[in-house]
Amino acid sequence: MNSNTNSSREVKSRLQGFKTEVASSMNINLQQGYNGDISARDAGRIGGQMVKRMIEYAENNMNGGMSSGSNQNMGSGMMR
């Protein structure tokens, strides 16, 4: 196995952890594996909240962490 494969797995794992963390903060229960039983609305809310947090994270880091927005980080599952 090469390092790209390991890196790709790590990124997927971190994104899954981030998604689970966001869903949990929104009181949406995600299971390990298949989650086809959640509504499209809830799935969209999770994705939207993930994008919002990633944008806040990027803005905070582009400004050296001095953004006037939220100082909330992306969570334990994302890029550290």
C-alpha positions as CSV (number, residue, x, y, z in Angstrom):
1,M,0.0,0.0,0.0
2,N,1.3,3.4,-0.9
3,S,1.1,6.6,1.2
4,N,-1.6,8.1,-1.1
5,T,-3.9,5.2,-0.2
6,N,-3.2,5.7,3.5
7,S,-3.7,9.4,3.2
8,S,-7.0,9.0,1.3
9,R,-8.3,6.7,4.0
10,E,-7.3,9.1,6.7
11,V,-9.1,12.0,5.0
12,K,-12.2,9.9,4.5
13,S,-12.1,8.8,8.2
14,R,-11.8,12.4,9.3
15,L,-14.6,13.6,7.1
16,Q,-16.8,10.9,8.4
17,G,-16.0,11.9,12.0
18,F,-16.7,15.5,11.2
19,K,-20.0,14.6,9.6
20,T,-21.0,12.5,12.6
21,E,-20.0,15.3,15.0
22,V,-22.1,17.9,13.0
23,A,-25.1,15.5,12.9
24,S,-24.8,14.9,16.6
25,S,-24.7,18.6,17.4
26,M,-28.0,18.9,15.3
27,N,-29.6,16.0,17.2
28,I,-29.6,13.8,14.1
29,N,-28.6,10.2,14.7
30,L,-26.2,8.8,12.1
31,Q,-25.3,5.2,12.1
32,Q,-22.0,3.6,11.0
33,G,-22.5,2.7,7.3
34,Y,-25.8,3.1,5.6
35,N,-28.0,6.1,6.5
36,G,-30.6,6.0,3.8
37,D,-33.3,6.2,6.4
38,I,-32.7,9.9,7.3
39,S,-34.7,12.5,5.4
40,A,-33.3,14.5,2.5
41,R,-33.9,17.6,4.5
42,D,-31.7,16.4,7.4
43,A,-29.0,15.2,5.0
44,G,-29.0,18.6,3.4
45,R,-28.9,20.3,6.8
46,I,-25.8,18.2,7.8
47,G,-24.0,19.0,4.6
48,G,-24.9,22.7,4.8
49,Q,-23.6,22.9,8.4
50,M,-20.4,21.1,7.4
51,V,-19.8,23.7,4.6
52,K,-20.6,26.6,6.9
53,R,-18.1,25.3,9.5
54,M,-15.4,24.6,6.8
55,I,-15.8,28.2,5.5
56,E,-15.5,29.6,9.0
57,Y,-12.4,27.5,9.6
58,A,-10.8,28.7,6.3
59,E,-11.6,32.4,7.0
60,N,-10.2,32.2,10.5
61,N,-7.0,30.6,9.2
62,M,-6.6,33.0,6.3
63,N,-6.7,35.9,8.7
64,G,-4.4,34.4,11.2
65,G,-7.3,33.4,13.4
66,M,-8.3,37.1,13.8
67,S,-11.7,36.8,12.0
68,S,-14.6,38.7,13.5
69,G,-16.8,35.6,13.0
70,S,-17.1,32.6,15.2
71,N,-14.0,31.1,16.6
72,Q,-15.6,27.6,16.5
73,N,-13.2,25.1,15.1
74,M,-14.2,22.4,12.6
75,G,-14.3,19.8,15.3
76,S,-12.1,17.0,16.4
77,G,-12.5,15.1,13.2
78,M,-11.0,17.6,10.9
79,M,-7.7,19.0,9.8
80,R,-5.5,19.6,12.7
